[in-house]
Amino acid sequence: KGDWLPSTDDGAYITSLMRPVTEIGEYASWIAPPKVGIDNKPGDFEYVKIET
C-alpha cells in the first residue's frame, strides 16, 4: 500500500505547488502555457473571464 499511494508528506507537497493565479496573462506554476492557442488564437487570448 505504501509503495503505491501518496503519503501525507506527498499530499502536502502537491498542495504547496497548486496555488491559484488570477492575474491576467499569468499561469500557475503547475500549468504549462499552450504552444498554440485554440483555433490559432494568440497566447494571451482571454479564454476565461475572471471577474473580481
Secondary structure, DSSP 4 states (H G I P E B T S, - for coil): -TTTS--HHHHHHHHHH-----STT---TTSPPPSS-GGG--TT--SS----
